[in-house]
């Protein structure tokens, strides 16, 4: 459980990351290696949740703003594993960059609990590397982009049209900029 600044806000993160020794050539920039550390992600999620709770964006379910403790999992996997998950749960073939499985339910809105289980995020390290090269930014930056997108889905943000997607992408950019 991660708690900072004597705040009531708590993050319970289950972080898993396979070893990717075959991809070590892509990690010449040592600052990119931080993406493999649980403590880094606990701080990121803590920061993002603080921002979200303070700004009360209407794209999230109202009951989110009453919670004090958030639990989620983040797994960094390879293309084979994310392809398997994609096929099993989304009925889609091949790898994808990010999969999010929110578990927020209507019951959560009625429960008078201070905690909420958000769900699970899966990020493909190979897709992250590929996209970082394609968009000409660091692996860390691309990973933050993908995790922020999946994280917003865990919190209930959906994008059913281009305008909603643009709003979500802008909010992702905002969250990432607040980490600097």
C-alpha beads as a LAMMPS data file, in Angstrom:
LAMMPS data file: protein, C-alpha beads

180 atoms
179 bonds

1 atom types
1 bond types

-500.0 500.0 xlo xhi
-500.0 500.0 ylo yhi
-500.0 500.0 zlo zhi

Masses

1 110.0

Atoms # bond

1 1 1 0.000 0.000 0.000
2 1 1 1.437 3.372 -1.019
3 1 1 0.575 6.423 1.054
4 1 1 2.373 9.763 0.772
5 1 1 2.355 13.041 2.684
6 1 1 0.185 11.731 5.548
7 1 1 -2.701 11.915 3.088
8 1 1 -5.701 9.670 3.481
9 1 1 -5.258 8.662 -0.161
10 1 1 -3.806 5.186 -0.658
11 1 1 -2.729 3.169 -3.686
12 1 1 -2.555 -0.603 -3.596
13 1 1 -0.667 -1.656 -6.725
14 1 1 0.103 -5.185 -7.828
15 1 1 2.954 -4.764 -10.312
16 1 1 4.348 -7.581 -12.419
17 1 1 7.008 -7.401 -15.053
18 1 1 8.652 -10.212 -16.950
19 1 1 12.369 -10.116 -17.675
20 1 1 13.038 -8.835 -21.154
21 1 1 16.745 -9.560 -21.539
22 1 1 16.342 -9.989 -25.293
23 1 1 15.236 -6.325 -25.494
24 1 1 18.120 -4.858 -23.484
25 1 1 19.569 -3.118 -26.571
26 1 1 16.557 -0.783 -26.489
27 1 1 17.297 0.371 -22.947
28 1 1 20.494 2.340 -23.500
29 1 1 18.816 5.367 -21.892
30 1 1 19.022 4.408 -18.216
31 1 1 16.073 6.647 -17.285
32 1 1 13.819 4.298 -19.289
33 1 1 14.601 1.463 -16.855
34 1 1 12.469 3.102 -14.174
35 1 1 9.378 1.684 -15.903
36 1 1 10.333 -1.706 -14.438
37 1 1 10.097 -0.459 -10.830
38 1 1 6.943 -0.809 -8.762
39 1 1 7.739 2.298 -6.684
40 1 1 7.786 4.445 -9.818
41 1 1 4.279 3.318 -10.779
42 1 1 2.946 3.746 -7.244
43 1 1 4.082 7.381 -7.318
44 1 1 2.647 7.906 -10.806
45 1 1 -0.773 6.495 -9.894
46 1 1 -0.790 8.425 -6.611
47 1 1 -0.100 11.677 -8.481
48 1 1 -2.701 10.988 -11.147
49 1 1 -5.406 10.021 -8.674
50 1 1 -4.729 13.165 -6.610
51 1 1 -5.165 15.255 -9.773
52 1 1 -8.327 13.443 -10.826
53 1 1 -9.920 13.716 -7.382
54 1 1 -9.102 17.408 -7.080
55 1 1 -10.402 18.350 -10.530
56 1 1 -13.603 16.287 -10.498
57 1 1 -13.762 15.801 -14.272
58 1 1 -17.280 14.839 -15.347
59 1 1 -15.911 12.004 -17.526
60 1 1 -15.601 9.822 -14.419
61 1 1 -18.372 8.208 -12.368
62 1 1 -19.354 10.512 -9.510
63 1 1 -18.699 7.948 -6.770
64 1 1 -14.969 7.854 -7.684
65 1 1 -14.533 11.223 -5.972
66 1 1 -15.645 9.843 -2.609
67 1 1 -13.019 7.078 -2.488
68 1 1 -9.765 7.246 -0.529
69 1 1 -8.109 3.953 -1.430
70 1 1 -7.589 2.562 -4.923
71 1 1 -6.357 -0.879 -5.926
72 1 1 -5.207 -1.988 -9.372
73 1 1 -2.732 -4.203 -11.155
74 1 1 -0.242 -3.348 -13.877
75 1 1 1.580 -5.993 -15.857
76 1 1 4.250 -5.340 -18.461
77 1 1 4.178 -8.312 -20.820
78 1 1 5.536 -9.373 -24.191
79 1 1 3.638 -9.515 -27.493
80 1 1 2.934 -13.237 -27.148
81 1 1 1.275 -12.808 -23.774
82 1 1 -0.780 -9.761 -24.740
83 1 1 -1.837 -11.537 -27.971
84 1 1 -3.085 -14.450 -25.909
85 1 1 -5.013 -12.152 -23.535
86 1 1 -6.372 -10.173 -26.495
87 1 1 -7.667 -13.351 -28.152
88 1 1 -9.114 -14.856 -24.983
89 1 1 -10.905 -11.781 -23.618
90 1 1 -11.391 -9.444 -26.592
91 1 1 -11.712 -12.083 -29.340
92 1 1 -9.104 -10.195 -31.397
93 1 1 -6.033 -11.686 -33.026
94 1 1 -2.521 -10.355 -32.583
95 1 1 -0.779 -8.048 -30.160
96 1 1 -2.010 -4.668 -29.034
97 1 1 -0.285 -1.950 -27.021
98 1 1 -2.576 -1.783 -23.992
99 1 1 -5.467 -3.768 -22.586
100 1 1 -7.502 -2.583 -19.627
101 1 1 -10.051 -4.596 -17.742
102 1 1 -12.059 -2.295 -15.467
103 1 1 -14.100 -3.907 -12.740
104 1 1 -15.965 -0.879 -11.453
105 1 1 -19.620 -1.804 -11.154
106 1 1 -22.885 -0.173 -10.250
107 1 1 -22.567 -1.839 -6.845
108 1 1 -19.427 0.234 -6.221
109 1 1 -21.515 3.389 -6.484
110 1 1 -23.889 2.165 -3.783
111 1 1 -21.297 0.789 -1.384
112 1 1 -20.286 3.122 1.414
113 1 1 -16.667 2.003 1.296
114 1 1 -13.605 4.231 1.071
115 1 1 -11.782 1.868 -1.290
116 1 1 -12.339 0.680 -4.825
117 1 1 -10.806 -2.044 -6.952
118 1 1 -10.205 -0.526 -10.382
119 1 1 -9.057 -3.526 -12.423
120 1 1 -6.106 -4.743 -14.440
121 1 1 -3.799 -3.165 -17.029
122 1 1 -1.590 -5.060 -19.465
123 1 1 1.045 -3.242 -21.537
124 1 1 3.123 -4.810 -24.302
125 1 1 6.778 -3.865 -23.917
126 1 1 7.464 -4.636 -27.584
127 1 1 4.624 -2.401 -28.778
128 1 1 5.843 0.281 -26.372
129 1 1 9.337 0.168 -27.889
130 1 1 7.984 0.128 -31.445
131 1 1 5.699 3.110 -30.825
132 1 1 8.389 5.071 -28.994
133 1 1 10.542 4.791 -32.115
134 1 1 7.606 5.617 -34.385
135 1 1 6.667 8.736 -32.404
136 1 1 10.295 9.666 -31.672
137 1 1 10.167 9.792 -27.896
138 1 1 11.538 7.769 -25.005
139 1 1 10.299 4.345 -23.987
140 1 1 9.380 5.817 -20.600
141 1 1 7.254 8.509 -22.282
142 1 1 5.441 5.952 -24.449
143 1 1 4.855 3.683 -21.460
144 1 1 3.375 6.607 -19.506
145 1 1 1.113 7.359 -22.483
146 1 1 -0.163 3.785 -22.706
147 1 1 -0.571 3.352 -18.953
148 1 1 -2.431 6.669 -18.645
149 1 1 -4.836 5.614 -21.397
150 1 1 -5.559 2.265 -19.785
151 1 1 -5.787 3.858 -16.344
152 1 1 -8.448 6.312 -17.487
153 1 1 -10.448 3.367 -18.845
154 1 1 -10.146 1.657 -15.447
155 1 1 -11.664 4.769 -13.901
156 1 1 -14.636 4.578 -16.257
157 1 1 -13.626 7.000 -19.019
158 1 1 -14.894 5.864 -22.403
159 1 1 -14.506 7.321 -25.877
160 1 1 -17.437 6.526 -28.117
161 1 1 -16.696 9.240 -30.674
162 1 1 -13.825 11.384 -31.947
163 1 1 -14.613 14.279 -29.600
164 1 1 -14.577 12.033 -26.517
165 1 1 -11.327 10.436 -27.705
166 1 1 -9.721 13.849 -28.227
167 1 1 -10.781 14.924 -24.724
168 1 1 -9.314 11.732 -23.277
169 1 1 -6.022 12.118 -25.165
170 1 1 -5.751 15.733 -24.018
171 1 1 -6.353 14.666 -20.423
172 1 1 -3.691 11.964 -20.749
173 1 1 -1.236 14.595 -21.956
174 1 1 -2.178 16.772 -18.992
175 1 1 -1.653 13.947 -16.486
176 1 1 1.751 13.108 -17.935
177 1 1 2.806 16.771 -17.948
178 1 1 2.025 17.014 -14.231
179 1 1 4.654 14.345 -13.495
180 1 1 7.491 16.608 -14.631

Bonds

1 1 1 2
2 1 2 3
3 1 3 4
4 1 4 5
5 1 5 6
6 1 6 7
7 1 7 8
8 1 8 9
9 1 9 10
10 1 10 11
11 1 11 12
12 1 12 13
13 1 13 14
14 1 14 15
15 1 15 16
16 1 16 17
17 1 17 18
18 1 18 19
19 1 19 20
20 1 20 21
21 1 21 22
22 1 22 23
23 1 23 24
24 1 24 25
25 1 25 26
26 1 26 27
27 1 27 28
28 1 28 29
29 1 29 30
30 1 30 31
31 1 31 32
32 1 32 33
33 1 33 34
34 1 34 35
35 1 35 36
36 1 36 37
37 1 37 38
38 1 38 39
39 1 39 40
40 1 40 41
41 1 41 42
42 1 42 43
43 1 43 44
44 1 44 45
45 1 45 46
46 1 46 47
47 1 47 48
48 1 48 49
49 1 49 50
50 1 50 51
51 1 51 52
52 1 52 53
53 1 53 54
54 1 54 55
55 1 55 56
56 1 56 57
57 1 57 58
58 1 58 59
59 1 59 60
60 1 60 61
61 1 61 62
62 1 62 63
63 1 63 64
64 1 64 65
65 1 65 66
66 1 66 67
67 1 67 68
68 1 68 69
69 1 69 70
70 1 70 71
71 1 71 72
72 1 72 73
73 1 73 74
74 1 74 75
75 1 75 76
76 1 76 77
77 1 77 78
78 1 78 79
79 1 79 80
80 1 80 81
81 1 81 82
82 1 82 83
83 1 83 84
84 1 84 85
85 1 85 86
86 1 86 87
87 1 87 88
88 1 88 89
89 1 89 90
90 1 90 91
91 1 91 92
92 1 92 93
93 1 93 94
94 1 94 95
95 1 95 96
96 1 96 97
97 1 97 98
98 1 98 99
99 1 99 100
100 1 100 101
101 1 101 102
102 1 102 103
103 1 103 104
104 1 104 105
105 1 105 106
106 1 106 107
107 1 107 108
108 1 108 109
109 1 109 110
110 1 110 111
111 1 111 112
112 1 112 113
113 1 113 114
114 1 114 115
115 1 115 116
116 1 116 117
117 1 117 118
118 1 118 119
119 1 119 120
120 1 120 121
121 1 121 122
122 1 122 123
123 1 123 124
124 1 124 125
125 1 125 126
126 1 126 127
127 1 127 128
128 1 128 129
129 1 129 130
130 1 130 131
131 1 131 132
132 1 132 133
133 1 133 134
134 1 134 135
135 1 135 136
136 1 136 137
137 1 137 138
138 1 138 139
139 1 139 140
140 1 140 141
141 1 141 142
142 1 142 143
143 1 143 144
144 1 144 145
145 1 145 146
146 1 146 147
147 1 147 148
148 1 148 149
149 1 149 150
150 1 150 151
151 1 151 152
152 1 152 153
153 1 153 154
154 1 154 155
155 1 155 156
156 1 156 157
157 1 157 158
158 1 158 159
159 1 159 160
160 1 160 161
161 1 161 162
162 1 162 163
163 1 163 164
164 1 164 165
165 1 165 166
166 1 166 167
167 1 167 168
168 1 168 169
169 1 169 170
170 1 170 171
171 1 171 172
172 1 172 173
173 1 173 174
174 1 174 175
175 1 175 176
176 1 176 177
177 1 177 178
178 1 178 179
179 1 179 180
